[in-house]
Amino acid sequence: MKDKTKRMNTSIKTRYLRIIISLFSIIILLGSSSFIYLNKEQTRLQEAREVLQNKTNTIDVLAETLKEVIFRARSYAAFKSDNELELLNAELQKLNGLMNTYSMLDLSTEEAQFRDDIEAFYIQYKTDILPEVIRLVDADDYTGLRAFSQDGSSQVVNNFILYTKEFKQKSDHTLDAMAMDSMKKANNFTWIGYLFSTFVLLFFTWITWRIIKDLINPILLLEGATHSLAAGEEILLSQLHSQDEIGRLYNAFLDMARSIQDKEEELMMQNEELHAQQDELQAQQSKLQNSLSEINSMMKALDQSSAVGILTHKGVFTHANDNLSEYTQYKKSEIIGYTYRLFEVNNISSVQLQRIFRKLRNGGVWSDEVQILTKDESFLWLHLTAVPYLDENGNVYQYILIANDITSMKSAQQELANTLKNTQRTQKMLELNNQLNHEITYTLDKHEFVDKFIQFMNRLYSFDSSFFLLVRDKIAAVRGIPQESVERYIENENNEMLFRLQSEKSYIIKRLTTPSEQGISPDEMYSYDYYTTVVNAKDEILAVFCGSRVGHSFTKEEINEVQGMMNRVALAIERLFMYEEIEHGRKLNQDIVNNVNEGIQFVDSEGSILHINKTLRQIFDFRLSSEGTQIPKEQWMEHFTSKSTESKDIQLFYLTAISEYSVESSSMKYSIGSKPVKHIDVYAIPVFRRATRIGTLFVHRDITREYELDLMKSELVSTVSHELRTPLSSVLGFTELLLSKTMKPEKQLKYLETIHKEAKRLTDLINDFLDLQRMESGKQQYLTEHANLSEIVLGVIDQYKLSDTHQVLLVDEAQNAEVDVDKDKIVQVLTNLLSNAIKFSPNSSEVKVLLHNEPGHIVVQVQDTGMGIAQDQISQLFQKFRRIDNSASKRIGGTGLGLAICKEIIDKQQGTIGIDSVEGEGTTVWFRIPILHAEANGQEEDSNKWGGDKETKPNVMIVEDDYSLSLLLSEELKAKGFRVTHHYHPQKAYDQALKTSFVAIVVDLMLGEELDGWDLIRMLKTDPRTENIPIVISSALDKSDKDLMNNVVQKYLTKPYPPGELSNTLEEIVKIKQGMGEVLFPG
Amino acid sequence: MQKVLVVEDEEVLRMLIEDTLEELEGVEIHTAENGVEALAKLSTESYSLVLLDYMMPVLTGIEVLGQLDEATKSATPILMLTAKAQEMDRNRAILAGARYFMPKPFSPMELLQIVEGILSDERQD
């Protein structure tokens, strides 16, 4: 369909039809459009002419009328007739009408001017001139009339008449021009029409020419081609590309011509083939003749070389050649006439024989090697070929046998096979040996080695059981026997086997099989154990091998082989030992290098790290690459230098040290990391081996401690100098003021006091500093002695009895206060702590000292309710010159060494010291030191009849100003399980009683200046909160009946009394209290 | 009336300096116990001279100078008193903006002379 459309499009008919249609359309379009144009132009000209004509006519009439007006006016003037005047008026009327018509026309500027002039004239004439004329006429004033007519009033009329004449001329002229123009146009049209027809003619000529070209030329070509075809020549036509009718005809012709030619060629070829076949047939015939003669000669040759026999289809020899009788030792006459069964065939069974005959009967050829028995009973190998001869019906009518003697070849073959088998065996041995060599060469592990070896031996010799033992290491591999039996063997130092092997090196034991070896075999069997050794050059036994076989012994070859194997293994074992030794040495070196405190790094001349120890890895946090691998320069240097704060310097140092030109050791210091910063001293040593530079050794030493010590030392010097200069400034300054100025005595005194105080401070400072220095340097001698810590504490507190600002309260709960300490030093510590507590709690009036036991220790706490210390500053307190930096502490003063000294002392007493503090609430400084008889402590705890719990211990307060007595009483009471609080000031004791519940209060009557014991008792008894507390008086005064308060006192003890009496009294009180139902102490 | 500010944490030394400078006529002496107090006083009043201790708790003399605004620092001569008499400390003080430097222990009469000199210079300006 598409093709058809295409064909339609390309068809000549369609094409020309299309061309002609489009041309006609163009002609009609052009013709009609020019006709329309012409017609329009004519009409336009006609109209223009009419307009002009009309105008001319109007002007003419206008001029005529104007003339008439003048004429009538003149007549009127002349005749003075009313009729004339009427006519004049009628003319004027007419003029007016004409003027209107004129105005309606299309006027040029000039004409409009005229129209206006005439209109003006008309108006003037009608309004002025005419009435004047009429008046003049009526008055018969002709002289005036003449003068009037001469004053140019009729000038306009004259002008207009002149204009009409001009206009007429002009319009005539225009009409002429129009006529000329239309003539010219008509002429042009004639020309265009002529050109157009010429074009149409030319076009038709072209169309005709094209038709001729498109149709006639191909037809001529086709004609020529037809002649060529008829003449049988080759058609020299190329494909015509046009697809029109001619093109298709052309192509159809071409196809036809080609197919005719092809068929012709085919016929020719068939002809030639026939000729060739004929030739071939002839050739074959001659070849056949040749073959026949060749076969004859071949038969002759065959006769010469092989044994030939011909048999009938029944297997009876009809022909035998000389060779056949020669091979078989039978004479020809002995063969011919007999069947093939004459020859006994060894290697072919009757079944096979039948199969052979079947094959031959079907026309097949059979050929194989056969062994037959000759007449003289010897074997003969023949290569036998049997060929059947078939008649036209395909039946066998005879057989021909061709045989060659291959006996000698056969035996050679046999020999070859044997040799091959031997070679294979040797090769296998070699391979196994290689494998063994390979395995033992690449094994550096002894266990693996023995295992592989025994595996190998078993594969080679198939032992029933075997073991291989490395004598020195007692490492054994076992096959077929339990591991333990060999281990037992090994354990036995002087075993028989080794002893025998020492002298014999190898031996075989023949023995009856064990039941397990024998298995299910019913007969008595023997087992053969082959023991052999691996010895080194010094004839020492390195290893023992034993292989055991049940039932058959070992051949000489086997023994030789195994022995050879043992020699080879000796080398491997020695190598193994050597490797182990080297490895051991290497490991040792590595351990040494890894465990030194210095970071060590060995770098080859290229800069790659060959070895880096653990310490250095830690210093640089270097985790890259595992041990034993080379690390390229770029890799480690980048890492190392980036870690350091002096990257540039250390890089330069590295590069210089690694470069081959540096032959001397060099060193530098650098720091690494941040928080904490490590300070490292590195030195580089070039390493030579026989004058050849092989690398550089870098040793990095962590000198952070030295560095920091250095820093601390200079800081200390600076601080000490500052601390010393400050009081010195005061001393020198005030002295100078005293010397140089005159002043009042009070001021002088004040200055002197200041000087004294500051000088004392300076002395304290120097003393403290020297003390500390002595302690730190270990030169301080400690006089350790047995002491009671409670006693020491009470003694120190006693010194503060007279303090007017602070009360020191002791709460003693320690059951065991026996310690071994330097008493004076502990006093120094306590004094220091107490004075600190007082100094730093200026707004408080109480400092508490608490004693209690912890397992194996006694703890002393000094508590104040002062300003406290910020948490982050606590740790600094024990450092030298570290006071808390605030103005309050500054005002309080001190050397800043006190706590450092305390710590030093407590440390030396095997104790610990610490601070707990809450800023703004107070500080507790505590220390703990080990007690004597710590083990007895537990029993003492048990003696607490009030129960072990601290909270349930009965509280007793002793108000006593004699500390030795106080101590005595407290020891007694503590032993009885009381918790003792000491006080020596009545007011404070009273305040304490309000805070703590006591089971009893022991009061001394002679207490102080202001208040005495009685005052305290009074205060207690008058206060409802404390009135029920039993009071025990402990006084040197005799009980006086005068005392009013006697009745409120529970017990009156007069000093001296045995301490037991007090404790008994108190125990009674407690019991009474319980008896009264006041359950204070359960249990 | 010229004003001198004495910044010294040690009460005794403060008294010594005050008593020393007492005899200067037409000079009012103010004191501050620490750096914070000193900065507060310097921000409200202008002084002809500041005697500043180097080692003080809370703020050291150097830190006080560091926190002082430039205008005050350039307008006020500062005499640094220090027990740290090393060259480095001296340089540090000068770098921080102290114009004068006096090591402890100092002679009160010498101090008086120096202060007198500075104050008369200030008066002429």
Chai-1 contact restraints between the chains, C-beta under 6 A:
chainA,res_idxA,chainB,res_idxB,connection_type,confidence,min_distance_angstrom,max_distance_angstrom,comment,restraint_id
A,H722,B,M55,contact,1.0,0.0,6.0,A-B,restraint_1
A,H722,B,A83,contact,1.0,0.0,6.0,A-B,restraint_2
A,H722,B,K84,contact,1.0,0.0,6.0,A-B,restraint_3
A,R725,B,A83,contact,1.0,0.0,6.0,A-B,restraint_4
A,R725,B,K104,contact,1.0,0.0,6.0,A-B,restraint_5
A,R725,B,P105,contact,1.0,0.0,6.0,A-B,restraint_6
A,T726,B,E10,contact,1.0,0.0,6.0,A-B,restraint_7
A,T726,B,A83,contact,1.0,0.0,6.0,A-B,restraint_8
A,L728,B,P105,contact,1.0,0.0,6.0,A-B,restraint_9
A,S729,B,L13,contact,1.0,0.0,6.0,A-B,restraint_10
A,S729,B,K104,contact,1.0,0.0,6.0,A-B,restraint_11
A,S729,B,P105,contact,1.0,0.0,6.0,A-B,restraint_12
A,S730,B,V12,contact,1.0,0.0,6.0,A-B,restraint_13
A,S730,B,L13,contact,1.0,0.0,6.0,A-B,restraint_14
A,L732,B,P105,contact,1.0,0.0,6.0,A-B,restraint_15
A,G733,B,L16,contact,1.0,0.0,6.0,A-B,restraint_16
A,G733,B,P108,contact,1.0,0.0,6.0,A-B,restraint_17
A,E736,B,S107,contact,1.0,0.0,6.0,A-B,restraint_18
A,E736,B,P108,contact,1.0,0.0,6.0,A-B,restraint_19
A,L737,B,P108,contact,1.0,0.0,6.0,A-B,restraint_20
A,S740,B,M109,contact,1.0,0.0,6.0,A-B,restraint_21
A,T754,B,V12,contact,1.0,0.0,6.0,A-B,restraint_22
A,D885,B,P57,contact,1.0,0.0,6.0,A-B,restraint_23
A,N886,B,P57,contact,1.0,0.0,6.0,A-B,restraint_24
A,S887,B,E33,contact,1.0,0.0,6.0,A-B,restraint_25
A,S887,B,N34,contact,1.0,0.0,6.0,A-B,restraint_26
A,K890,B,D9,contact,1.0,0.0,6.0,A-B,restraint_27
A,K890,B,P57,contact,1.0,0.0,6.0,A-B,restraint_28
